[in-house]
Amino acid sequence: MKYIKTLFKTVFITPTVFLILFSACTTSPIQKKSNSFVQPAKWNDELITLNISANLASKYHDETNSGSCKFILNGKDSLSLIIKGPFEIPIGKLYADPKYFVYYDAFNNQILEGKPTAKNLKRATMVPLSFDEFIRLLRCETPSEPDDFTRDETYKNNDGLLYKNTSNKDYIEYALYSSENNNLIRYQRKLMTGQLILDLVYKDYETFDGFQLAKYMIFNFPEIDTKVDLQINKYEINKDINKTLRFNLPEGIKVYRIE
């Protein structure tokens, strides 16, 4: 369990599982825009299914790990994640939908299941992101409605325009958009005290089947001293998913229910 949680702690923190895994995307070609026209990018309803293959590197405190992962996102309805360590050693499998998740810890041969809240997923995989948050961030979209964000006029750097969302009672969201193409290039969360709890950087956007998606996602969770880097090798967009993402559980393994 220690190896898996370390890999997840760093990979995803989402998280991971999420260890790993996972900015507002756009379907329009890259265009230069004046700052006055940059607005938070809308959620992209035309992006339905998304398969992601990636290398991952994680760091938890002073311990580092590397491996690979594969996500399958069936719209906003369900996702699956397979994580492998060096030499393709199976580490874990995750299935999640809005009401349920199950994680098979192959390394320690145990199963965890429960509601996919940020708290529960953190307990299971050390990734403090809920199912909905994980889905949106992997799609390069803000977890909260883009219309909830307002311009932060105090931000004077010339790397983009900063928007913030203060509607959540527990934290403030910040979204930095490129002034050239409206891509989400950074997403942060801070507690009301100002403490940074999530810093996600998106780099090297490219066009895949008409959609702008990042080739690198760098998750940093300072509160738990965890960092996860995803280097995307392949995107498959709007491919038919002809089978359920939920996997069969091995027999004879203890199941731990997380409430």
Secondary structure, DSSP 8 states (H G I E B T S, - for coil): -HHHHHHHHHHT----TTTS-----B-S------GGG-------TT--EEEEEEEEEEEETTEEEEEEEEEEEETTTEEEEEEE-GGG-EEEEEEE-SS-EEEEETTTTEEEEE---HHHHHHHHS----HHHHHHHHTT--SS-GGG-EE-TT---TT-EEEEE---SSEEEEEEE-TTT--EEEEEEEETTS-EEEEEEEEEEEEETTEEEEEEEEEEEGGGTEEEEEEEEEEEES----S-S-----TT--EEEE-
